[in-house]
């Protein structure tokens, strides 16, 4: 897949003028892993103007696995919606995120078990963003830190995580992908964002590796291993014009996310990668009679 460099300005941090295509979506995502409390946060919104909704997915990985999947009516400010708000404080450098809602406990307890969780964190980065265009639209990523507090009942958990964020505005028709993988990982000496898409006739990919500087990926292969229908590990081989990596990502925690469509499944996993950590997603479209 072609990746064309895109200059990103501070104004790009804010929601863009939408296309009329109902599959046009503007997404904001943040994730990080804290080695001290051994927990990971994954926070996403998807703005769908043609449908008049904002999709919301928040998950906590670790000894306790909690998830919230929902949608709210779009408001004048799409970044603010009642119990879940985010805002750029210093564009291209820092964001504040506030969440306070009931989350489903998916860590082995009752499927109907709910836990109240409040998240107050800030994303901060001194690293440049990497902007680029694909055949779907425009996007950029940025490594950084996610720090603040997680409040679970009467327990306050300091969170100091290393991770990444991405912001995309594009036409995304996931039904054309029979299977897809996406990895965002921060390991000692190297950060990576890699996505692989498989259709009936083609395999395409996009992404980058960052040691000192960003380099676009020219080759990519991701070979998964499953057990009882769950992803357990994925061998990742990626190459740029400057370097090659061959790493094993091992699943530490997984959460199946509702897609709202019976023909598709989506699994989000916390993975250990080459001495670091990351988030790996695996999506699949199934034939439905």
N, C-alpha and C positions, 0 to 999 in steps of 0.2 A: 504494500500500500504506500502511495506517495505521501511523504511528509514534507511540507513546504514551510520554511521558517516564517514566523509571524511576529511582528513587533507588537508588544503588549504595553499598554499605557495604564495609568492609574484609573482611568475611566472604565477600563474593561473589567474592573472588580465588581461593577454594579450590573444589574440585569440589563440585557440587551433588547433591542426592538425585536419582537418575535416574528417568525414566518407564520403564514396561515396554515401551513402543513400541520395536521394534527399529531404527526410524529416528531415535530420539532420540540426539543427539550433543552432547557438550560439547567445544568447540574453543578452543584457545589458539594465537594466531598473533602473530609478531613479524617485522618487516622493517625494513631500513634500507639507505641507500646512502652510501658514503664517497667523496667527490669526490677525495680525495688518492690513494687506492689504486685508485680507479675500479672498485670491486667492490660488489655488493649481496648481502645475506643475506636469505633468507626461511625462516622456521622455524615449523613447525606440528605440533600433535598434535591428534588427534580421539579422545576417549574414548567408546567404544561399550559401555556396561555390558551391554546385552541380548545382545551377541555375545561378551562377555568379552575384548575386544581394545582395544588402543590403536593407532590409525593414526598414522604418522609420516612427515612430508615435510620434507626440508631441502634447500635449493638455494643454490648460489653462482653469481652472474652476474658476467661481466666477460670479460677475455681468456681466462680458464679457466672453463669451465662444468661444474660438478659437481652431482650430484643423488643423494639417497638417498630411496627410497620403500619403506616396510616396515610391518610390524605386529608387535606383541608382546602377550603375554598380560598382561591387567590384573593389577596387583599391589595390595597393600593401599594403597599410596600411588600413585595413577594418574599423578602428575607425575614419578615416578622409575622408570626402566626401564633398568638396566644401563648402556649406553654413552650414554644420552640422558636427562639430568635437568634439570629446571627447578624453581625455587622462589621464592616471594615473600620478599624480604628485608624490605622496608618496604611493606606492602600499599598499593596505589594510587599507589606512588611508584617502587619499584625491584624488579627481578627478577634473579636469576642463572641463567645457562643454560650447561650443560656438555655437549658432544658429542664423541665420539671413535669414529669408525667408518670403514668403507671406502665410498667414494663412486664412482658411475659417472661417467666422463668422457664428456660428451655434446657436447664442443666440436669434433668433427670427427675425433677419433681412433677407435681401434677401439671398437666398441660394448661389448666385454668388458673394456675398460681400466678398472682400478680405481686409485683414489688414496686413501691414508689421510689423513684430515683431522680435526684436533682444533680445536674452537671453544670458547673460553672468553670469554663476553661478559656484560655487564650492561646491562639496560634501565633507564633512569632518566628520570623526568619530574617537572616541577614544575607541569604543566598538569592541569586537572581532567579526569576521564573524562566521556564523554557516554553515559548509559544510556538505553535505550528498549526497548519491547516491540513486536513485530510479530505477525502471525497465526501465525508459526512458533514464537515463544518470546521469550527475553530475550537482550540483548547490550549490550556497551559497547565503545567505542574510546577510544584515548588517544595523541596525538602524543608523541614523546620521542626520546631518543638511545639507540643501541646501540653500546657501546664495549667493547673488549677486544683479544683476539689470535686470529688464525687461524694454525694450524700446518699447513703442507703439506710433508710429508717433512722436509727439513732447513731449510726456509724458514719464518721467523716473520714474519707480516704484521700490523702494528698496524692495528686497524680502529676508526674513529671515525665512525659513521654517524648520519644523521638519518632518522627514519622514524616508524613507528606500530605499535601493537599492537591486537588485538581479542580479546575473550573472549565466547563465545556458548554458550548452552545452549538447545537448540531441537529440534523435530522437523523434520528436513530431508529431504524427498523430492525429490531432484534429477531424478527421472525425469519429473516434470511440466513441467520446463523444457526446451523445445526448444533454446533457446540462452540464454546468460547472460554478462554482463560484470561485473567488479568491479574498481574502481580505488581504490588508496590512494596518495595523492600529497602531497608536501610541496614547495611552491614558494614563492618569496619573497612574503611578504604574505598567502598563503592556503594552507590545508591542506584536503584534501577526501577524503571517503570516499563512493563512489557505486557502487550496484549496480543493474543493469537485468536483468529476467527476462522472457523471451518464451516463451509457450506457444502452442498452436495457435490459441487464440481471444483471448488477452489479452496486454498488455504492462504490467508493473508495475515499480516502482522503490522504492528507499529510499536514504537517505544524508543527508549534511550537508556544509556548507561552513563553514570557520572563518577569519575574518579576526581580529577581536578576540574575538568570541564565536561559539559554535556556532549555526547556523541550519539547520533541517530543509529538505531539498530538496522543492520543490513541483512542479517540472517537470524532466524529464531526457530527453535524447536522446543516444545514442552510435552514431555512424556509422563502421563499420570499413572498412578497406581491406586486401585480402589479395593475396598474390603466391605462387603455387605452393602454395596451401593454408595459408600462414603469415600471421599477422597482422603487418602492417607499420606501420600507424598507425590512430588512432581519433580522430575529431572529437567532442569532448565539449561539449555545451551543457546547462548546469544553472542553475536559478533557485530562489531562496528569496524570502521576502517582502521581503528587504532588498537583494539583489544578484543579478546575472546574470554567468555566466562562459561564455566560448566559447573553448576551448583545444584545441590539437592535441597529442595524445600520440603520440610517435614511438618505435617499438620500437628499442632498442639491443641487446637480447639476448633470446633465447627458449629455453624448455625445454618439451618435451612431457612431461607427467606421466602415468604409468600410472594409470588409474582402476579396472583390474581388470574392466572391462565392455566387451565388444567393440562395444557400440552407442553408446559415449560417448567423447569426447576432451576433454582439458583442456590448455590451453596457458598457461604462466606466462611473462610478459614483464617485463623491465626497460624502463621508458619514461622519456623526457625530456618534461617537461610545463611549459611556460611558464616556463622558466628554472630549474626544479627537477626532481626525479626522483620516481619512484614505481614501484609494481608493479601490473600490469594482468593480470587473468586472463580467459580466454575459454573457456567450456565449450559443448559442443554434443552433442546426442543425435541419432544417426543411425538410420534404419530398417534393421533387419537381417532378411534373408530367412530 
